[in-house]
Amino acid sequence: MTTPTPSKPTKTPARASAASVVATSYEAALEELEQLVAQLDAGQLPLDQLLSRYQRGAELLAYCRARLEAVENQIKVLESGELKPWDAA
């Protein structure tokens, strides 16, 4: 009787897609993006960290934009195809 050979664990890619990396909500992504901007603005990061945080910020920004566009499209559907101005007052 032969025992099955254990399968090798799959390696996780160093950079997963933005959808799998991004926070669980728009608000969480926005908060992380704000923290990244503050770190970048401080100008105290080494070059390699600067680049990786900039890339992360770009992923978060794309995620936030996509979420906002999706919500805007849902509002258009609810408003019969027109995006109406929102009055906060």
The first five atom37 places (N, CA, C, CB, O) and aatype in JSON, in Angstrom:
{
  "aatype": [12, 16, 16, 14, 16, 14, 15, 11, 14, 16, 11, 16, 14, 0, 1, 0, 15, 0, 0, 15, 19, 19, 0, 16, 15, 18, 6, 0, 0, 10, 6, 6, 10, 6, 5, 10, 19, 0, 5, 10, 3, 0, 7, 5, 10, 14, 10, 3, 5, 10, 10, 15, 1, 18, 5, 1, 7, 0, 6, 10, 10, 0, 18, 4, 1, 0, 1, 10, 6, 0, 19, 6, 2, 5, 9, 11, 19, 10, 6, 15, 7, 6, 10, 11, 14, 17, 3, 0, 0],
  "atom_mask": [
    [1, 1, 1, 1, 1],
    [1, 1, 1, 1, 1],
    [1, 1, 1, 1, 1],
    [1, 1, 1, 1, 1],
    [1, 1, 1, 1, 1],
    [1, 1, 1, 1, 1],
    [1, 1, 1, 1, 1],
    [1, 1, 1, 1, 1],
    [1, 1, 1, 1, 1],
    [1, 1, 1, 1, 1],
    [1, 1, 1, 1, 1],
    [1, 1, 1, 1, 1],
    [1, 1, 1, 1, 1],
    [1, 1, 1, 1, 1],
    [1, 1, 1, 1, 1],
    [1, 1, 1, 1, 1],
    [1, 1, 1, 1, 1],
    [1, 1, 1, 1, 1],
    [1, 1, 1, 1, 1],
    [1, 1, 1, 1, 1],
    [1, 1, 1, 1, 1],
    [1, 1, 1, 1, 1],
    [1, 1, 1, 1, 1],
    [1, 1, 1, 1, 1],
    [1, 1, 1, 1, 1],
    [1, 1, 1, 1, 1],
    [1, 1, 1, 1, 1],
    [1, 1, 1, 1, 1],
    [1, 1, 1, 1, 1],
    [1, 1, 1, 1, 1],
    [1, 1, 1, 1, 1],
    [1, 1, 1, 1, 1],
    [1, 1, 1, 1, 1],
    [1, 1, 1, 1, 1],
    [1, 1, 1, 1, 1],
    [1, 1, 1, 1, 1],
    [1, 1, 1, 1, 1],
    [1, 1, 1, 1, 1],
    [1, 1, 1, 1, 1],
    [1, 1, 1, 1, 1],
    [1, 1, 1, 1, 1],
    [1, 1, 1, 1, 1],
    [1, 1, 1, 0, 1],
    [1, 1, 1, 1, 1],
    [1, 1, 1, 1, 1],
    [1, 1, 1, 1, 1],
    [1, 1, 1, 1, 1],
    [1, 1, 1, 1, 1],
    [1, 1, 1, 1, 1],
    [1, 1, 1, 1, 1],
    [1, 1, 1, 1, 1],
    [1, 1, 1, 1, 1],
    [1, 1, 1, 1, 1],
    [1, 1, 1, 1, 1],
    [1, 1, 1, 1, 1],
    [1, 1, 1, 1, 1],
    [1, 1, 1, 0, 1],
    [1, 1, 1, 1, 1],
    [1, 1, 1, 1, 1],
    [1, 1, 1, 1, 1],
    [1, 1, 1, 1, 1],
    [1, 1, 1, 1, 1],
    [1, 1, 1, 1, 1],
    [1, 1, 1, 1, 1],
    [1, 1, 1, 1, 1],
    [1, 1, 1, 1, 1],
    [1, 1, 1, 1, 1],
    [1, 1, 1, 1, 1],
    [1, 1, 1, 1, 1],
    [1, 1, 1, 1, 1],
    [1, 1, 1, 1, 1],
    [1, 1, 1, 1, 1],
    [1, 1, 1, 1, 1],
    [1, 1, 1, 1, 1],
    [1, 1, 1, 1, 1],
    [1, 1, 1, 1, 1],
    [1, 1, 1, 1, 1],
    [1, 1, 1, 1, 1],
    [1, 1, 1, 1, 1],
    [1, 1, 1, 1, 1],
    [1, 1, 1, 0, 1],
    [1, 1, 1, 1, 1],
    [1, 1, 1, 1, 1],
    [1, 1, 1, 1, 1],
    [1, 1, 1, 1, 1],
    [1, 1, 1, 1, 1],
    [1, 1, 1, 1, 1],
    [1, 1, 1, 1, 1],
    [1, 1, 1, 1, 1]
  ],
  "atom_positions": [
    [[0.84, -1.16, 0.0], [0.0, 0.0, 0.0], [0.89, 1.24, 0.0], [-0.96, -0.01, 1.21], [1.78, 1.38, 0.84]],
    [[0.64, 2.11, -0.94], [1.46, 3.31, -1.04], [0.7, 4.49, -0.45], [1.85, 3.59, -2.51], [-0.52, 4.6, -0.58]],
    [[1.44, 5.33, 0.19], [0.81, 6.52, 0.75], [0.95, 7.66, -0.25], [1.43, 6.91, 2.12], [1.99, 7.8, -0.89]],
    [[-0.07, 8.46, -0.38], [0.01, 9.56, -1.33], [1.05, 10.58, -0.86], [-1.38, 10.24, -1.52], [1.19, 10.86, 0.33]],
    [[1.75, 11.11, -1.83], [2.74, 12.12, -1.48], [2.03, 13.42, -1.16], [3.77, 12.31, -2.62], [1.1, 13.81, -1.86]],
    [[2.46, 14.08, -0.13], [1.81, 15.35, 0.22], [2.06, 16.37, -0.88], [2.31, 15.88, 1.57], [3.16, 16.46, -1.43]],
    [[1.04, 17.13, -1.17], [1.2, 18.13, -2.21], [2.0, 19.3, -1.66], [-0.16, 18.61, -2.73], [1.96, 19.61, -0.47]],
    [[2.73, 19.93, -2.56], [3.53, 21.08, -2.15], [2.61, 22.26, -1.9], [4.6, 21.42, -3.21], [1.66, 22.47, -2.64]],
    [[2.89, 23.03, -0.88], [2.08, 24.22, -0.67], [2.31, 25.21, -1.8], [2.39, 24.86, 0.68], [3.42, 25.38, -2.29]],
    [[1.24, 25.86, -2.2], [1.38, 26.83, -3.27], [1.99, 28.1, -2.72], [0.02, 27.12, -3.93], [1.68, 28.52, -1.6]],
    [[2.84, 28.69, -3.51], [3.47, 29.92, -3.09], [2.55, 31.09, -3.39], [4.84, 30.1, -3.78], [1.88, 31.13, -4.43]],
    [[2.52, 32.02, -2.49], [1.72, 33.21, -2.69], [2.56, 34.22, -3.45], [1.22, 33.79, -1.34], [3.72, 34.45, -3.1]],
    [[1.99, 34.84, -4.5], [2.78, 35.83, -5.22], [3.13, 37.0, -4.32], [2.02, 36.32, -6.46], [2.39, 37.33, -3.4]],
    [[4.26, 37.61, -4.59], [4.71, 38.73, -3.77], [3.71, 39.87, -3.8], [6.08, 39.22, -4.23], [3.46, 40.5, -2.77]],
    [[3.13, 40.15, -4.96], [2.14, 41.22, -5.07], [0.85, 40.59, -5.57], [2.63, 42.35, -6.03], [0.75, 40.2, -6.73]],
    [[-0.13, 40.5, -4.71], [-1.43, 39.98, -5.12], [-2.18, 41.09, -5.83], [-2.24, 39.45, -3.9], [-1.77, 42.24, -5.82]],
    [[-3.29, 40.72, -6.45], [-4.07, 41.74, -7.16], [-4.64, 42.74, -6.17], [-5.2, 41.08, -7.98], [-4.79, 42.45, -4.99]],
    [[-4.97, 43.92, -6.68], [-5.46, 45.0, -5.82], [-6.72, 44.59, -5.09], [-5.73, 46.26, -6.63], [-6.92, 44.98, -3.93]],
    [[-7.57, 43.82, -5.73], [-8.83, 43.42, -5.1], [-8.58, 42.56, -3.87], [-9.72, 42.67, -6.1], [-9.33, 42.65, -2.89]],
    [[-7.54, 41.73, -3.89], [-7.28, 40.87, -2.75], [-6.47, 41.57, -1.67], [-6.57, 39.62, -3.19], [-6.44, 41.11, -0.53]],
    [[-5.81, 42.66, -2.01], [-4.94, 43.35, -1.08], [-5.67, 44.45, -0.34], [-3.74, 43.92, -1.8], [-5.32, 44.79, 0.79]],
    [[-6.67, 45.01, -0.97], [-7.34, 46.19, -0.43], [-8.16, 45.86, 0.81], [-8.24, 46.8, -1.49], [-8.61, 44.73, 1.01]],
    [[-8.33, 46.87, 1.63], [-9.06, 46.74, 2.88], [-10.49, 46.24, 2.63], [-9.09, 48.08, 3.63], [-10.94, 46.16, 1.49]],
    [[-11.18, 45.92, 3.71], [-12.5, 45.32, 3.61], [-13.6, 46.31, 3.27], [-12.83, 44.65, 4.88], [-14.71, 45.9, 2.93]],
    [[-13.32, 47.6, 3.37], [-14.36, 48.59, 3.06], [-13.73, 49.85, 2.48], [-15.17, 48.93, 4.32], [-12.51, 50.05, 2.57]],
    [[-14.56, 50.68, 1.9], [-14.11, 51.96, 1.36], [-13.49, 52.79, 2.48], [-15.28, 52.72, 0.69], [-12.43, 53.4, 2.3]],
    [[-14.16, 52.82, 3.61], [-13.69, 53.63, 4.72], [-12.31, 53.18, 5.22], [-14.7, 53.58, 5.87], [-11.45, 54.0, 5.51]],
    [[-12.11, 51.86, 5.31], [-10.83, 51.33, 5.76], [-9.74, 51.65, 4.73], [-10.93, 49.81, 5.99], [-8.62, 51.99, 5.1]],
    [[-10.07, 51.53, 3.45], [-9.1, 51.85, 2.41], [-8.74, 53.33, 2.44], [-9.65, 51.46, 1.03], [-7.58, 53.7, 2.29]],
    [[-9.74, 54.18, 2.64], [-9.5, 55.62, 2.7], [-8.63, 55.98, 3.9], [-10.82, 56.37, 2.77], [-7.74, 56.83, 3.79]],
    [[-8.89, 55.35, 5.03], [-8.08, 55.61, 6.23], [-6.63, 55.2, 6.01], [-8.66, 54.85, 7.44], [-5.71, 55.94, 6.37]],
    [[-6.43, 54.03, 5.4], [-5.06, 53.58, 5.13], [-4.39, 54.51, 4.13], [-5.07, 52.13, 4.61], [-3.2, 54.81, 4.27]],
    [[-5.13, 54.96, 3.13], [-4.59, 55.88, 2.14], [-4.16, 57.19, 2.78], [-5.63, 56.14, 1.05], [-3.1, 57.73, 2.45]],
    [[-4.97, 57.7, 3.7], [-4.61, 58.94, 4.4], [-3.34, 58.76, 5.23], [-5.76, 59.39, 5.31], [-2.5, 59.67, 5.29]],
    [[-3.19, 57.6, 5.85], [-1.97, 57.32, 6.63], [-0.75, 57.27, 5.71], [-2.11, 56.0, 7.41], [0.32, 57.77, 6.05]],
    [[-0.91, 56.64, 4.54], [0.19, 56.56, 3.59], [0.6, 57.94, 3.1], [-0.19, 55.67, 2.41], [1.78, 58.23, 2.98]],
    [[-0.38, 58.77, 2.81], [-0.09, 60.13, 2.34], [0.69, 60.89, 3.41], [-1.4, 60.87, 1.99], [1.64, 61.61, 3.09]],
    [[0.29, 60.74, 4.66], [1.0, 61.42, 5.74], [2.45, 60.93, 5.83], [0.28, 61.19, 7.09], [3.36, 61.73, 6.04]],
    [[2.67, 59.63, 5.66], [4.03, 59.09, 5.7], [4.85, 59.61, 4.53], [3.99, 57.56, 5.67], [6.02, 59.96, 4.7]],
    [[4.24, 59.67, 3.34], [4.95, 60.15, 2.18], [5.27, 61.64, 2.31], [4.14, 59.9, 0.91], [6.36, 62.08, 1.95]],
    [[4.32, 62.4, 2.83], [4.52, 63.84, 3.01], [5.61, 64.14, 4.02], [3.23, 64.5, 3.43], [6.29, 65.16, 3.92]],
    [[5.78, 63.27, 5.01], [6.79, 63.5, 6.04], [8.2, 63.47, 5.46], [6.65, 62.45, 7.14], [9.12, 64.09, 6.0]],
    [[8.37, 62.75, 4.36], [9.67, 62.71, 3.7], [10.76, 62.0, 4.47], [0.0, 0.0, 0.0], [11.94, 62.25, 4.24]],
    [[10.41, 61.12, 5.38], [11.4, 60.45, 6.22], [11.62, 58.98, 5.84], [10.97, 60.53, 7.66], [12.33, 58.26, 6.55]],
    [[11.02, 58.52, 4.74], [11.11, 57.11, 4.37], [12.32, 56.84, 3.47], [9.82, 56.66, 3.66], [12.66, 57.67, 2.62]],
    [[12.96, 55.69, 3.64], [13.99, 55.27, 2.69], [13.35, 55.05, 1.31], [14.71, 53.98, 3.18], [12.15, 54.82, 1.21]],
    [[14.15, 55.13, 0.28], [13.65, 55.07, -1.08], [12.83, 53.82, -1.38], [14.79, 55.15, -2.04], [11.78, 53.92, -2.02]],
    [[13.28, 52.64, -0.93], [12.54, 51.41, -1.22], [11.18, 51.4, -0.54], [13.35, 50.18, -0.78], [10.2, 50.94, -1.13]],
    [[11.11, 51.91, 0.68], [9.82, 51.99, 1.37], [8.93, 53.04, 0.73], [10.02, 52.3, 2.86], [7.71, 52.88, 0.67]],
    [[9.54, 54.11, 0.27], [8.79, 55.16, -0.4], [8.08, 54.61, -1.63], [9.73, 56.33, -0.8], [6.9, 54.87, -1.86]],
    [[8.81, 53.85, -2.42], [8.25, 53.27, -3.63], [7.13, 52.27, -3.31], [9.34, 52.59, -4.44], [6.08, 52.3, -3.95]],
    [[7.35, 51.38, -2.34], [6.34, 50.38, -2.02], [5.08, 51.03, -1.44], [6.9, 49.35, -1.02], [3.97, 50.58, -1.72]],
    [[5.24, 52.07, -0.65], [4.07, 52.76, -0.1], [3.34, 53.55, -1.17], [4.48, 53.69, 1.05], [2.11, 53.66, -1.14]],
    [[4.08, 54.11, -2.12], [3.45, 54.81, -3.23], [2.61, 53.82, -4.05], [4.52, 55.5, -4.12], [1.49, 54.14, -4.44]],
    [[3.16, 52.64, -4.31], [2.43, 51.62, -5.07], [1.18, 51.19, -4.32], [3.33, 50.4, -5.35], [0.11, 51.02, -4.92]],
    [[1.3, 51.01, -3.02], [0.13, 50.64, -2.2], [-0.92, 51.75, -2.26], [0.56, 50.38, -0.73], [-2.11, 51.47, -2.38]],
    [[-0.48, 52.98, -2.18], [-1.4, 54.11, -2.28], [-2.13, 54.12, -3.61], [0.0, 0.0, 0.0], [-3.32, 54.41, -3.66]],
    [[-1.42, 53.81, -4.69], [-2.05, 53.76, -6.01], [-3.12, 52.67, -6.06], [-0.99, 53.52, -7.11], [-4.18, 52.86, -6.66]],
    [[-2.85, 51.52, -5.43], [-3.84, 50.44, -5.38], [-5.08, 50.88, -4.59], [-3.22, 49.18, -4.73], [-6.21, 50.64, -5.01]],
    [[-4.84, 51.51, -3.46], [-5.96, 51.97, -2.63], [-6.77, 53.03, -3.34], [-5.46, 52.5, -1.29], [-8.0, 53.03, -3.27]],
    [[-6.09, 53.94, -4.02], [-6.79, 55.0, -4.76], [-7.67, 54.4, -5.85], [-5.79, 55.99, -5.36], [-8.81, 54.83, -6.04]],
    [[-7.15, 53.42, -6.58], [-7.93, 52.77, -7.63], [-9.15, 52.07, -7.03], [-7.06, 51.75, -8.41], [-10.24, 52.12, -7.59]],
    [[-8.96, 51.42, -5.89], [-10.07, 50.75, -5.22], [-11.15, 51.76, -4.8], [-9.56, 49.98, -3.98], [-12.34, 51.54, -5.05]],
    [[-10.72, 52.86, -4.18], [-11.69, 53.88, -3.73], [-12.44, 54.48, -4.91], [-10.96, 55.0, -2.94], [-13.66, 54.66, -4.84]],
    [[-11.73, 54.78, -5.98], [-12.4, 55.33, -7.17], [-13.41, 54.36, -7.74], [-11.36, 55.69, -8.24], [-14.51, 54.76, -8.13]],
    [[-13.05, 53.09, -7.79], [-13.98, 52.08, -8.32], [-15.22, 51.96, -7.43], [-13.28, 50.72, -8.44], [-16.33, 51.84, -7.94]],
    [[-15.03, 51.99, -6.13], [-16.18, 51.91, -5.21], [-17.09, 53.12, -5.36], [-15.7, 51.8, -3.74], [-18.32, 52.99, -5.38]],
    [[-16.5, 54.31, -5.48], [-17.3, 55.52, -5.66], [-18.07, 55.47, -6.98], [-16.42, 56.76, -5.62], [-19.24, 55.87, -7.03]],
    [[-17.44, 55.0, -8.03], [-18.11, 54.9, -9.33], [-19.26, 53.9, -9.25], [-17.12, 54.48, -10.42], [-20.33, 54.14, -9.82]],
    [[-19.05, 52.78, -8.55], [-20.11, 51.78, -8.41], [-21.31, 52.35, -7.66], [-19.58, 50.53, -7.69], [-22.46, 52.11, -8.03]],
    [[-21.04, 53.11, -6.61], [-22.13, 53.72, -5.84], [-22.85, 54.77, -6.69], [-21.6, 54.36, -4.53], [-24.07, 54.86, -6.67]],
    [[-22.08, 55.55, -7.44], [-22.67, 56.56, -8.31], [-23.59, 55.9, -9.35], [-21.57, 57.38, -9.02], [-24.68, 56.41, -9.63]],
    [[-23.15, 54.79, -9.91], [-23.98, 54.07, -10.88], [-25.25, 53.52, -10.24], [-23.18, 52.93, -11.52], [-26.31, 53.52, -10.87]],
    [[-25.16, 53.07, -9.01], [-26.35, 52.59, -8.31], [-27.33, 53.74, -8.07], [-25.97, 51.93, -6.97], [-28.54, 53.57, -8.19]],
    [[-26.79, 54.91, -7.73], [-27.65, 56.07, -7.51], [-28.34, 56.46, -8.81], [-26.83, 57.25, -6.95], [-29.52, 56.82, -8.8]],
    [[-27.61, 56.41, -9.92], [-28.21, 56.73, -11.22], [-29.4, 55.81, -11.5], [-27.17, 56.61, -12.33], [-30.43, 56.26, -12.0]],
    [[-29.24, 54.54, -11.2], [-30.33, 53.59, -11.41], [-31.52, 53.96, -10.54], [-29.86, 52.15, -11.11], [-32.66, 53.94, -11.0]],
    [[-31.25, 54.28, -9.28], [-32.33, 54.64, -8.36], [-33.01, 55.95, -8.75], [-31.79, 54.74, -6.95], [-34.19, 56.15, -8.45]],
    [[-32.28, 56.83, -9.41], [-32.81, 58.13, -9.8], [-33.24, 58.14, -11.26], [-31.77, 59.22, -9.55], [-33.29, 59.2, -11.88]],
    [[-33.54, 56.99, -11.82], [-34.01, 56.85, -13.21], [-33.02, 57.4, -14.22], [-35.35, 57.56, -13.39], [-33.4, 58.12, -15.15]],
    [[-31.77, 57.09, -14.05], [-30.76, 57.44, -15.03], [-30.13, 58.81, -14.85], [0.0, 0.0, 0.0], [-29.2, 59.14, -15.59]],
    [[-30.57, 59.6, -13.91], [-29.99, 60.93, -13.7], [-29.28, 60.97, -12.36], [-31.07, 62.02, -13.76], [-29.78, 60.47, -11.35]],
    [[-28.11, 61.56, -12.37], [-27.41, 61.79, -11.12], [-27.79, 63.19, -10.65], [-25.85, 61.63, -11.29], [-27.38, 64.18, -11.25]],
    [[-28.54, 63.26, -9.6], [-29.04, 64.54, -9.1], [-28.12, 65.07, -8.02], [-30.49, 64.39, -8.56], [-27.52, 64.3, -7.27]],
    [[-28.0, 66.4, -7.92], [-27.16, 66.95, -6.85], [-27.72, 66.62, -5.48], [-27.03, 68.45, -7.0], [-28.93, 66.54, -5.28]],
    [[-26.8, 66.42, -4.55], [-27.2, 66.08, -3.19], [-27.15, 67.33, -2.34], [-26.3, 64.97, -2.61], [-26.11, 67.99, -2.28]],
    [[-28.25, 67.65, -1.68], [-28.3, 68.8, -0.79], [-28.17, 68.29, 0.64], [-29.62, 69.61, -0.97], [-29.02, 67.54, 1.13]],
    [[-27.1, 68.7, 1.3], [-26.84, 68.25, 2.66], [-27.74, 68.95, 3.66], [-25.39, 68.48, 3.02], [-27.94, 68.44, 4.77]],
    [[-28.27, 70.08, 3.3], [-29.1, 70.86, 4.24], [-30.49, 70.31, 4.35], [-29.16, 72.31, 3.82], [-31.31, 70.85, 5.1]]
  ]
}
